[in-house]
Amino acid sequence: MSWDMLEPILIIIGIDIILGGDNAVVIALASRNLPEDQRNKAIVIGTGLAIGARVLLTTVALYLLQIPFLQLVGGLFLLHIALKLLTDNEEEKDIKAGSHLWSAVKTIVFADIVMGFDNVLAIAGASHDNILLVVMGLIVSVPIIVWGSKFILLLMDKFPFFIYFGAGLLAFTASEMIIEDQSIMEWVHPYPLLETWTPVVFVVAVITSGYLRNKWKEA
């Protein structure tokens, strides 16, 4: 497998793991009232359907991002998500636990679709219009999220730099989306240095502003 194929897959996996912590919590909360045997079924079925829904939504997003200036808007929105990831530390979610298998599955899938918009947008931007990369990235990353959810959340709590790494990854993806917008590309392409350094500036700006905001909140 060439690096051109491997790089976006690794970015997609990284994005999904970073943004998937809350989705892992949803899965745990939605299935907490089920018996042990049904709980595992709910997790497997719910996750499988959630992957299918995520692939479908990302495919739609890939086509929508072909509209002029929409990639620019999507990239700016992704920058906003990256900053929120760094500065929103008190987000609470009211997730209803299902008492029956299909009730829990329905909750898992619905919550994943509602909460997964940031994932869909980021993955669409990182995949460079290749749905195969989307599918491969999701197939690898979703099981990691489901089975390693506690470890992921522990990492984020124990090592704050893990969150900064994720925000930087989103900022990098956002910059690529903005640069690859047809209208922006015509203006940027003649200047290779601008094309090379724009992602670096985005990453540094997001991480620095997030860090300064957090320090200001602490003060």
MARMI-877481 format. One line per 5 residues: number of its first residue (from 1); their letters; for each residue x, y, z of N, C-alpha, C. Coordinates in pm, 1 decimal, m for minus. Atoms other than C-alpha are relative to their C-alpha. Example, Ala and Ser with C-alpha at 12.3 -4.5 7.8 and 13.67 -1.06 7.14 Angstrom:
residues 2
1> AS> 89.0 m119.0 0.0 1230.0 m450.0 780.0 90.0 120.0 0.0  m82.0 m119.0 m6.0 1367.0 m106.0 714.0 m77.0 109.0 73.0
***
This chain:
residues 219
1> MSWDM> 84.6 m120.0 0.0 0.0 0.0 0.0 88.3 125.2 0.0  m81.7 m120.4 10.8 142.8 339.6 m100.9 m32.1 97.4 113.4  19.5 m98.3 m105.5 185.0 629.3 144.1 m118.1 91.3 m30.9  112.6 m85.1 39.4 m69.3 835.6 m56.7 m133.1 m62.0 42.1  120.2 70.5 m43.1 m329.0 569.2 30.7 m2.0 m14.8 152.5
6> LEPIL> m7.9 28.1 m143.9 m205.4 500.7 385.3 m20.5 125.7 84.4  8.5 m123.7 m79.6 m180.8 864.0 502.0 m143.7 38.9 33.2  137.5 m37.6 m35.1 m553.6 951.5 468.8 m70.4 m103.0 87.1  61.3 102.8 m85.7 m652.5 615.5 624.4 40.3 22.6 145.6  m48.2 m24.8 m136.1 m434.2 690.3 928.7 m63.4 126.0 58.2
11> IIIGI> 63.7 m123.8 m46.1 m579.0 1044.1 949.0 m145.9 m26.4 36.7  140.5 33.2 m26.9 m936.1 907.4 928.4 m12.1 m77.8 131.0  2.1 78.5 m124.2 m862.1 652.6 1203.7 25.5 91.2 120.0  m31.3 m93.0 m108.4 m706.2 925.9 1418.2 m116.7 91.4 32.5  115.9 m88.6 m18.8 m1002.2 1161.9 1366.7 m112.4 m73.7 71.4
16> DIILG> 111.4 74.8 m57.0 m1255.6 892.0 1449.5 26.1 m38.6 144.5  m32.1 35.2 m138.8 m1071.9 786.4 1765.3 m10.0 123.1 89.8  3.0 m123.4 m79.7 m1030.9 1145.9 1886.6 m143.1 47.1 22.5  137.7 m49.3 m10.5 m1392.3 1241.1 1813.3 m96.5 m107.8 47.4  89.7 111.9 m30.7 m1531.6 898.6 1903.5 m17.0 m30.7 146.7
21> GDNAV> 13.0 26.4 m143.1 m1490.8 914.7 2279.8 m142.3 15.5 48.8  137.1 m21.5 m44.0 m1838.5 1060.0 2329.2 m93.2 m106.5 m56.8  81.5 106.2 58.7 m1986.6 801.7 2090.1 13.7 m129.7 79.5  m22.6 119.0 m81.8 m1830.2 526.9 2301.9 m80.1 8.7 129.3  79.4 m20.1 m121.6 m1997.7 676.0 2609.6 m147.3 m26.0 m28.4
26> VIALA> 139.6 23.1 39.7 m2332.5 674.0 2425.5 m30.2 m149.8 m3.9  19.8 144.5 11.3 m2292.9 302.6 2349.4 m11.6 m62.5 139.4  2.3 54.0 m136.7 m2218.1 227.7 2715.5 m129.0 37.4 72.6  119.7 m46.3 m70.0 m2507.7 438.2 2846.0 m127.5 m63.2 m55.7  121.4 51.9 63.8 m2763.5 311.4 2594.0 m24.8 m146.9 33.2
31> SRNLP> 14.3 144.6 m23.4 m2696.6 m55.4 2676.7 16.3 m39.8 146.6  m35.8 31.9 m139.5 m2635.7 m29.7 3052.0 m109.7 m77.5 73.7  108.4 67.8 m71.2 m2980.9 m164.5 3154.4 m30.6 m139.1 m54.7  24.9 130.6 61.3 m2964.5 m475.9 2935.2 75.6 m109.9 74.3  m77.4 113.5 m51.9 m2863.8 m824.0 3055.0 131.4 m13.4 m77.3
36> EDQRN> m134.0 7.9 57.0 m2499.7 m911.8 2979.1 0.3 m52.0 m143.1  m0.6 58.1 135.1 m2574.4 m1131.8 2674.7 m62.0 94.0 m101.6  65.3 m94.7 91.3 m2810.2 m873.1 2519.6 82.6 127.2 m15.8  m82.8 m120.4 6.6 m2570.2 m590.7 2600.7 103.3 m13.0 m111.8  m100.0 22.4 104.8 m2301.5 m740.6 2377.1 m64.0 1.1 m138.7
41> KAIVI> 72.1 m2.0 128.3 m2558.9 m796.8 2099.2 m33.6 143.3 m40.2  36.6 m139.2 29.0 m2676.7 m435.4 2127.0 121.0 78.4 m49.2  m123.0 m70.6 39.3 m2318.4 m310.5 2100.9 39.6 m38.3 m142.1  m42.5 47.1 133.0 m2237.9 m526.9 1795.8 m96.6 46.7 m108.2  100.7 m37.8 101.3 m2566.9 m464.1 1608.6 m4.7 152.0 m15.4
46> GTGLA> 7.3 m146.6 4.1 m2582.8 m94.2 1702.0 121.1 60.9 m68.3  m122.7 m51.1 62.3 m2220.9 m35.6 1603.2 2.8 m29.7 m148.8  3.5 36.7 142.4 m2264.0 m222.5 1273.7 m91.8 92.0 m79.4  93.9 m89.6 68.3 m2569.8 m16.0 1179.4 52.4 143.7 m0.7  m56.3 m135.4 m7.2 m2394.0 301.6 1295.0 108.9 19.4 m104.5
51> IGARV> m103.5 m7.3 103.8 m2099.4 223.9 1064.3 m64.6 19.7 m136.8  70.5 m12.0 127.8 m2340.5 176.7 771.7 m55.6 140.4 m19.7  56.6 m135.2 8.3 m2515.5 505.7 849.8 109.3 103.4 m20.9  m111.7 m93.6 12.4 m2179.9 682.1 885.1 56.9 m0.1 m142.0  m51.1 9.4 137.6 m2058.8 554.1 545.4 m95.5 70.8 m95.9
56> LLTTV> 100.8 m62.1 86.5 m2386.6 663.9 381.2 5.5 152.3 11.8  m3.4 m144.8 m21.4 m2373.3 1011.7 538.1 128.1 62.4 m55.1  m126.6 m52.7 50.8 m2005.9 1054.6 448.0 0.6 2.4 m152.4  11.4 2.6 146.6 m2078.4 953.3 86.3 m78.2 121.0 m49.3  79.3 m118.2 35.0 m2346.8 1223.3 69.9 84.3 126.2 18.0
61> ALYLL> m84.2 m117.7 m27.4 m2103.4 1472.5 227.0 106.9 18.4 m107.9  m101.3 m8.6 105.8 m1838.9 1388.5 m36.7 m55.0 69.8 m123.4  61.4 m62.6 117.7 m2079.6 1487.9 m314.9 m36.0 145.4 27.7  37.8 m137.4 m34.2 m2202.0 1798.1 m131.2 121.8 92.8 0.3  m120.6 m82.4 m8.0 m1843.8 1919.4 m82.3 54.0 39.8 m137.1
66> QIPFL> m39.8 m40.7 134.8 m1808.5 1944.9 m461.5 m62.6 133.2 m40.0  64.8 m128.2 28.5 m2038.4 2250.5 m455.7 98.9 113.0 32.9  m95.8 m109.3 m23.7 m1829.9 2572.6 m488.7 m18.1 64.8 136.6  m9.5 m65.5 m130.2 m1727.9 2729.2 m156.7 m50.7 m85.1 116.7  51.1 81.2 m110.3 m1890.5 2445.3 42.6 114.7 m64.7 78.6
71> QLVGG> m116.0 53.8 m70.5 m1550.7 2290.7 120.6 63.6 107.5 88.7  m50.5 m112.4 m79.0 m1438.6 2634.4 239.7 m81.5 14.1 128.3  89.1 m10.8 m116.2 m1741.7 2658.8 470.3 19.9 m119.1 93.8  m20.9 120.0 m79.7 m1692.5 2298.3 583.7 131.1 4.7 76.4  m130.0 m11.8 m65.3 m1326.5 2364.4 661.0 m3.7 97.4 116.6
76> LFLLH> 12.4 m98.4 m108.1 m1410.1 2673.8 867.3 m80.5 m56.3 116.5  80.0 62.3 m105.2 m1675.6 2478.2 1056.1 82.0 m104.3 76.2  m85.8 100.6 m62.6 m1423.4 2202.0 1122.3 101.9 66.8 93.0  m87.5 m77.0 m88.7 m1187.4 2463.8 1267.6 m71.8 34.3 130.4  81.8 m29.2 m118.8 m1469.2 2563.2 1503.5 m11.6 m123.9 88.7
81> IALKL> 9.5 125.9 m74.5 m1509.8 2196.9 1604.2 131.5 m28.6 71.7  m131.5 22.8 m60.2 m1134.8 2170.4 1668.2 18.7 86.3 125.4  m11.4 m88.6 m116.1 m1146.2 2471.4 1902.2 m91.9 m44.3 112.7  93.8 48.3 m101.6 m1453.9 2333.3 2080.8 55.1 m122.6 70.1  m60.1 120.1 m57.6 m1271.0 2004.8 2133.3 98.3 37.4 110.9
86> LTDNE> m99.9 m43.3 m97.7 m1000.8 2195.7 2323.3 m60.8 73.2 118.5  48.7 m92.2 m103.5 m1218.5 2436.4 2522.1 m129.0 m44.0 68.1  123.8 47.0 m63.4 m1544.6 2249.2 2598.0 31.4 m120.0 88.3  m34.4 108.1 m92.6 m1466.6 2045.1 2906.6 m116.7 m45.5 85.8  111.1 32.4 m89.3 m1811.5 2029.2 3064.5 m124.3 m37.5 m78.5
91> EEKDI> 113.2 37.7 83.7 m2029.8 1886.1 2789.9 m74.0 m117.4 63.3  79.4 106.6 m58.9 m2315.7 1672.5 2929.4 m100.5 m49.6 m102.5  92.8 59.7 95.3 m2534.3 1434.3 2737.5 m104.8 m79.8 74.9  108.2 73.5 m63.0 m2873.4 1299.0 2839.7 m37.4 m115.4 m91.6  22.8 117.9 83.0 m2880.8 948.2 2693.9 m90.9 m97.2 72.2
96> KAGSH> 95.4 91.9 m60.8 m3179.5 726.4 2765.7 45.3 m144.1 m18.7  m39.5 140.7 8.0 m3086.0 367.6 2848.7 m117.1 m83.8 m48.0  105.7 87.5 50.9 m3283.8 105.0 2655.5 m17.7 m121.5 89.6  26.1 118.2 m82.9 m3453.8 m174.0 2849.7 m17.8 m124.5 m85.9  10.4 111.5 93.7 m3492.0 m392.3 2537.0 111.1 12.2 m103.8
101> LWSAV> m111.7 4.3 94.3 m3234.9 m497.9 2277.4 m14.5 104.6 m109.9  15.2 m88.6 114.9 m3379.2 m306.1 1981.7 m17.9 145.9 41.1  7.8 m136.8 m52.5 m3455.5 m3.4 2196.8 139.9 57.6 18.9  m138.4 m43.5 m19.1 m3086.4 15.7 2289.0 70.0 21.2 m134.0  m60.2 m11.9 133.6 m2979.3 m44.1 1926.2 m44.5 130.1 m66.1
106> KTIVF> 55.3 m122.5 60.3 m3210.4 236.5 1809.0 64.5 124.2 61.2  m62.7 m113.8 m68.2 m3065.2 473.1 2070.4 144.5 18.9 m45.3  m140.4 m5.8 41.8 m2706.8 387.0 1972.9 12.2 60.2 m139.7  m9.0 m44.6 139.5 m2767.2 440.7 1599.4 m43.2 146.3 m12.2  50.4 m137.1 10.3 m2974.1 758.6 1640.5 98.3 99.9 60.9
111> ADIVM> m95.3 m90.0 m66.4 m2728.9 915.4 1886.8 128.2 13.8 m80.7  m122.5 m5.2 80.7 m2434.2 823.8 1663.7 m18.0 90.8 m120.6  26.8 m85.7 117.0 m2597.3 994.4 1363.5 m3.2 146.7 42.1  13.4 m138.7 m45.7 m2684.5 1308.0 1561.7 134.7 56.8 44.2  m126.4 m48.0 m55.7 m2348.2 1331.8 1739.0 116.3 m15.1 m96.3
116> GFDNV> m110.9 31.9 88.8 m2141.1 1208.6 1445.9 22.1 95.5 m114.7  m14.2 m93.6 111.7 m2174.8 1514.0 1220.3 143.6 48.7 m14.0  m138.9 m47.0 6.7 m1827.6 1636.7 1314.8 89.8 m108.0 m60.3  m77.4 110.8 57.4 m1683.5 1291.5 1235.3 m19.1 m8.5 m150.7  33.1 12.0 142.4 m1862.8 1277.5 900.2 69.5 108.0 m80.8
121> LAIAG> m59.7 m113.2 71.0 m1741.3 1622.6 796.5 152.1 m14.0 m7.1  m145.7 13.9 m4.4 m1383.0 1557.6 907.1 47.5 m113.7 m90.0  m38.5 116.3 80.9 m1367.1 1214.7 740.6 m17.2 29.5 m148.8  21.5 m37.3 140.5 m1514.1 1351.1 416.7 114.5 87.0 m50.1  m110.9 m87.2 39.9 m1243.3 1617.3 410.9 131.6 m75.0 m11.8
126> ASHDN> m127.2 73.2 m1.2 m961.9 1371.3 488.4 8.3 m106.4 m108.3  1.6 113.5 93.1 m1070.0 1108.6 234.1 33.8 37.8 m143.8  m30.8 m47.1 136.8 m1005.0 1324.9 m76.9 m88.6 m68.5 m104.9  101.4 52.5 94.5 m1325.4 1200.2 m249.4 11.3 m151.0 m24.6  m15.3 144.8 19.6 m1231.9 832.3 m205.9 m80.9 m73.6 105.5
131> ILLVV> 89.5 66.9 m94.9 m1518.7 638.8 m45.5 62.9 m127.4 55.1  m68.4 120.2 m48.8 m1295.9 328.2 m18.1 82.0 32.1 124.6  m76.9 m42.2 m117.0 m1072.7 519.3 224.6 m91.0 21.3 120.5  97.8 m22.0 m107.1 m1379.9 617.4 426.7 m37.5 m132.9 64.5  42.9 131.7 m49.5 m1495.4 255.4 455.7 112.9 m67.3 77.4
136> MGLIV> m113.8 64.8 m65.1 m1147.8 124.1 543.0 31.9 65.4 133.8  m28.8 m73.2 m123.7 m1088.9 394.9 802.4 m102.4 m28.4 108.3  105.8 24.8 m97.4 m1425.9 340.2 969.6 3.0 m143.6 52.2  m3.9 140.6 m40.1 m1394.0 m39.7 971.9 108.9 m23.5 105.1  m110.2 16.4 m95.6 m1062.2 m11.5 1156.2 m26.3 77.3 129.0
141> SVPII> 7.3 m87.5 m117.1 m1146.5 277.2 1390.0 m119.2 m26.3 91.1  119.5 17.1 m83.5 m1501.0 197.3 1507.3 16.4 m111.1 103.4  m22.3 101.8 m104.5 m1410.5 m133.8 1677.9 96.2 47.7 109.6  m92.9 m54.7 m100.2 m1122.1 49.9 1848.2 m76.6 88.4 98.1  79.8 m88.8 m83.6 m1371.0 309.7 1976.1 m87.1 m80.8 95.9
146> VWGSK> 95.2 77.7 m79.8 m1620.6 48.5 2097.8 71.2 m75.8 111.1  m64.7 88.7 m97.0 m1384.2 m192.5 2269.9 106.7 71.4 82.2  m102.4 m72.2 m75.6 m1124.0 62.4 2378.0 m48.0 132.9 53.7  56.6 m128.9 m37.1 m1361.6 341.0 2482.5 50.9 49.0 136.0  m45.1 m41.7 m133.4 m1260.9 341.2 2850.1 146.7 44.7 m4.1
151> FILLL> m142.0 m34.8 10.6 m893.0 348.6 2757.6 17.4 135.5 m67.8  m6.7 m127.9 72.3 m949.9 636.4 2510.8 m36.6 115.5 93.4  44.1 m105.0 m90.8 m1141.0 840.5 2770.0 102.3 22.9 112.1  m103.4 m10.3 m103.2 m874.4 764.7 3032.9 120.7 76.7 m53.2  m112.3 m70.5 62.0 m603.5 883.1 2792.2 m27.1 149.6 m6.9
156> MDKFP> 34.1 m141.1 14.6 m787.6 1208.9 2728.4 1.4 71.7 134.9  2.4 m60.1 m132.6 m833.7 1270.5 3101.6 140.4 12.0 58.2  m131.5 7.8 m64.6 m481.1 1172.3 3204.5 106.5 79.4 m75.3  m101.1 m67.3 82.8 m286.3 1320.9 2913.4 m67.2 105.9 m88.0  68.6 m106.0 75.3 m434.3 1655.4 2799.9 57.4 23.5 m139.3
161> FFIYF> m60.7 m23.7 131.7 m185.7 1674.8 2509.5 m64.2 m87.4 m107.7  69.9 87.3 94.5 m382.3 1388.3 2348.8 m113.9 75.6 m68.9  107.0 m83.5 55.5 m672.3 1632.7 2302.4 58.7 102.9 m96.1  m64.9 m100.2 86.6 m434.4 1892.7 2156.1 44.4 m63.7 m131.5  m37.4 71.4 121.7 m305.3 1633.3 1911.3 m121.7 m17.0 m90.7
166> GAGLL> 123.1 18.0 77.8 m662.8 1560.8 1801.8 m47.5 129.4 m64.3  40.8 m130.5 53.8 m744.0 1930.0 1760.6 91.7 41.2 m114.8  m94.4 m30.5 108.0 m428.6 1973.3 1552.2 m29.9 m80.3 m125.2  35.6 86.5 112.9 m532.5 1680.8 1333.4 m122.9 54.3 m72.9  120.2 m59.1 60.3 m874.9 1840.7 1276.1 34.8 130.4 m72.3
171> AFTAS> m40.2 m126.1 63.1 m712.4 2177.5 1200.5 73.4 m26.5 m131.3  m71.3 38.6 122.9 m483.9 2009.3 945.1 m99.7 m41.3 m108.4  102.6 43.2 95.2 m785.1 1842.8 779.4 m81.1 118.9 m50.8  75.2 m120.1 37.9 m975.9 2174.2 781.3 76.9 83.4 m101.4  m81.3 m80.1 92.2 m686.4 2352.9 610.0 4.7 m64.6 m138.5
176> EMIIE> m0.7 69.5 129.1 m672.2 2086.3 339.0 m133.7 16.3 m71.6  132.3 m20.7 60.2 m1048.3 2116.7 282.6 m8.9 138.7 m62.0  8.0 m138.2 48.4 m1018.6 2494.6 246.1 86.2 18.0 m125.1  m92.0 m14.2 113.6 m717.5 2475.7 11.4 m53.2 m73.2 m122.9  46.6 80.9 112.7 m884.0 2205.9 m202.8 m133.4 47.4 m56.8
181> DQSIM> 118.7 m59.4 60.5 m1199.3 2412.6 m257.8 40.3 61.3 m134.7  m37.7 m39.9 136.8 m1197.7 2482.0 m632.4 28.2 149.4 m10.6  m16.6 m145.1 9.6 m1234.7 2857.2 m588.2 126.9 46.4 69.7  m120.1 m37.3 m75.2 m953.0 2878.3 m330.4 124.8 m54.8 m68.5  m115.2 65.9 62.1 m724.5 2635.8 m516.2 57.4 83.6 m114.1
186> EWVHP> m45.6 m82.6 112.2 m708.2 2864.4 m821.5 88.2 114.9 48.2  m73.8 m113.5 m53.9 m574.5 3140.7 m598.0 128.4 m45.5 71.0  m112.4 48.6 m80.7 m338.6 2929.0 m381.8 102.7 m76.6 m83.0  m86.3 92.8 73.5 m195.7 2684.2 m638.7 125.8 64.0 m59.6  m122.9 m60.0 55.8 46.5 2931.5 m805.7 107.6 29.2 104.7
191> YPLLE> m95.3 m31.6 m107.0 214.8 2981.3 m465.6 24.4 m125.1 85.2  m25.4 127.2 m70.4 360.0 2644.4 m349.9 30.0 17.9 149.2  m33.2 m23.0 m141.2 495.1 2791.2 m24.1 m125.8 25.8 82.4  126.9 m28.2 m67.4 150.1 2920.6 67.3 m78.6 m129.6 20.6  70.3 128.1 m6.6 3.2 2577.4 m8.8 62.2 m91.0 106.4
196> TWTPV> m71.0 85.1 m96.2 269.0 2408.8 209.1 m17.8 47.8 143.2  m3.6 m53.2 m136.1 262.6 2641.5 509.1 m137.1 31.6 60.0  134.5 m29.2 m53.1 m112.2 2711.4 537.7 m45.2 m102.8 104.6  38.4 97.8 m103.4 m182.7 2379.0 719.2 76.7 17.5 130.6  m81.8 m19.9 m119.9 105.7 2449.1 959.8 m53.2 117.9 81.4
201> VFVVA> 52.7 m119.7 m66.2 m33.9 2795.8 1038.8 m132.2 m32.0 69.2  129.7 37.5 m57.4 m383.3 2651.2 1096.2 17.9 m81.3 127.7  m22.7 88.6 m114.5 m255.1 2380.8 1331.6 53.7 79.3 119.0  m60.5 m79.4 m107.6 m39.2 2621.6 1534.2 m102.1 98.5 57.4  98.4 m99.2 m45.2 m319.2 2882.8 1550.1 m106.6 m63.7 88.7
206> VITSG> 104.7 67.0 m77.5 m582.1 2635.8 1675.4 53.1 m47.0 135.3  m56.6 51.7 m125.3 m356.5 2470.9 1936.1 35.2 114.5 94.3  m39.9 m114.1 m83.1 m221.0 2806.2 2060.3 m121.5 70.2 59.1  118.5 m70.3 m49.2 m562.5 2974.8 2084.3 m75.7 m85.2 101.1  65.0 89.1 m95.2 m710.6 2668.4 2257.0 72.4 m2.3 133.2
211> YLRNK> m81.9 1.5 m122.1 m424.3 2658.8 2506.4 m17.8 130.2 78.9  14.2 m129.4 m67.0 m452.8 3031.8 2580.6 m139.4 16.9 59.9  136.7 m7.1 m54.5 m832.3 3006.3 2624.4 m11.5 m80.6 128.1  6.5 85.1 m118.5 m792.6 2720.1 2870.4 72.3 62.9 118.6  m74.4 m67.5 m106.4 m529.5 2913.4 3066.8 m78.4 118.9 54.0
216> WKEA> 81.3 m114.9 m40.9 m758.6 3217.4 3071.9 m115.8 m45.3 87.9  109.1 54.7 m80.6 m1046.6 3001.8 3204.8 50.0 m38.3 139.6  m58.1 39.8 m129.3 m820.4 2862.0 3478.7 28.1 122.2 87.5  m31.0 m123.1 m74.9 m713.8 3213.1 3576.0 m126.2 67.4 51.3
***
